[in-house]
Amino acid sequence: MKKVLAFLTLFIFSCQPVPKNVPIEKYRNQFIKGVVDVSAELKSKIPNGDHFLIISVRDLENPMPVAVLRVKNPKFPYNFKITGKNKIDNSRIMEGDVILTARVSRSPMAEAQKGDLLGSLQTKVGTQNNNILINAEVK
């Protein structure tokens, strides 16, 4: 009985409400798939020990991320999929043109720090073959 109750509680709270003024198609297409890799010049600068790959999705007008994916100790190239489950604020919708930023850091925090490795790409929500090359270092 406890397992059934726990499942029902989890099921109810994990469902994302769909606002009445938003077509369901926009929710179905809230994903971005692709691969993150690190340039040959920067592979040696990937931190030893624990490190994080942080992929953020921002729309072109708002600097605050719509969604963020954090991965501890990833292997490169890393295949990713960002969906509505990765959204920071459920009232915002991932749609249209966005900027994907991939960062390798010792810290899981949002702020870029000296020594972090960066790459970015402009793409559209609902696309699959996105390739982000991490090719810059934060000075």
C-alpha positions in Angstrom: 0.0 0.0 0.0 2.8 2.4 0.8 4.4 1.7 -2.6 1.2 2.5 -4.4 0.7 5.7 -2.4 4.3 6.8 -3.0 3.9 6.1 -6.7 0.6 8.1 -6.9 2.2 11.0 -5.1 5.2 11.0 -7.4 3.0 10.7 -10.4 0.8 13.7 -9.4 3.7 16.0 -8.6 5.8 15.1 -11.6 3.2 16.0 -14.2 3.8 19.4 -15.8 0.6 21.4 -16.2 0.0 22.7 -19.7 -1.4 26.2 -19.8 -4.7 26.6 -21.6 -3.4 29.2 -24.0 -0.4 27.1 -25.3 -0.9 24.5 -28.0 0.2 21.0 -27.0 2.5 20.8 -30.0 4.8 23.4 -28.4 5.2 21.0 -25.4 5.9 18.0 -27.6 8.7 19.9 -29.4 10.5 21.1 -26.2 13.7 19.2 -26.7 17.2 19.6 -28.1 19.5 16.7 -28.9 23.1 16.7 -29.9 26.7 16.0 -29.0 29.2 18.1 -27.0 32.9 17.6 -27.7 36.1 19.4 -26.7 38.6 20.7 -29.2 41.9 18.8 -29.4 43.8 21.9 -28.0 41.7 21.9 -24.8 41.3 18.2 -24.0 44.3 18.3 -21.8 42.7 21.2 -19.8 39.7 19.1 -18.7 40.1 19.0 -14.9 41.4 15.8 -13.2 39.0 14.6 -10.6 35.4 15.7 -10.3 34.2 18.1 -13.0 30.9 19.0 -14.6 29.5 19.5 -18.0 26.8 22.2 -17.8 24.6 22.8 -20.9 22.3 25.8 -20.7 19.5 26.9 -23.1 18.8 30.6 -23.4 16.4 32.3 -25.8 17.8 35.2 -27.8 16.1 38.0 -25.8 16.5 36.8 -22.2 19.9 36.1 -20.7 18.4 33.9 -18.0 18.5 30.2 -19.0 15.3 28.4 -19.8 16.8 25.0 -19.1 20.0 23.6 -17.7 21.5 20.1 -17.8 24.4 19.2 -15.4 26.4 16.0 -15.9 29.1 15.0 -13.4 32.4 13.5 -14.9 31.1 13.2 -18.5 33.0 11.3 -21.2 33.6 13.2 -24.5 32.0 13.2 -27.0 28.9 13.4 -24.8 25.4 12.8 -26.3 22.8 15.0 -24.7 19.1 15.5 -24.7 17.5 18.5 -23.0 13.8 18.4 -22.5 11.1 20.3 -20.6 12.2 18.3 -17.5 15.4 20.3 -17.5 13.5 23.7 -17.4 14.3 26.0 -14.6 10.9 27.8 -14.7 7.8 25.8 -15.9 6.1 29.0 -16.9 8.6 29.6 -19.7 8.5 27.5 -22.9 11.5 26.3 -24.9 10.7 27.4 -28.4 12.2 29.0 -31.5 15.8 30.2 -31.8 18.0 29.6 -28.7 21.6 29.7 -27.7 23.1 26.5 -26.3 26.2 27.0 -24.1 28.3 24.0 -23.0 30.8 24.5 -20.2 33.3 22.2 -18.4 34.0 23.3 -14.9 35.2 22.1 -11.5 32.1 23.6 -10.0 28.4 22.8 -10.7 27.5 26.4 -10.2 25.9 28.6 -12.9 28.6 31.3 -13.0 31.5 30.7 -15.3 34.8 30.8 -13.5 38.5 31.3 -14.6 39.7 28.1 -16.2 36.3 26.9 -17.4 36.1 25.6 -20.9 33.3 27.0 -23.1 31.5 26.4 -26.4 28.2 27.7 -27.8 25.8 27.2 -30.7 22.7 29.0 -32.0 20.0 26.5 -32.9 16.2 25.9 -32.8 14.2 24.0 -30.2 13.0 20.6 -31.6 16.2 19.9 -33.5 18.4 16.9 -33.2 21.9 16.9 -34.8 23.4 19.8 -32.8 27.2 19.7 -32.3 28.7 22.0 -29.7 32.4 22.3 -29.8 34.0 23.5 -26.6 36.9 25.6 -28.0 37.5 28.5 -25.6 38.8 29.0 -22.0 37.6 31.6 -19.5 40.5 33.8 -18.7 
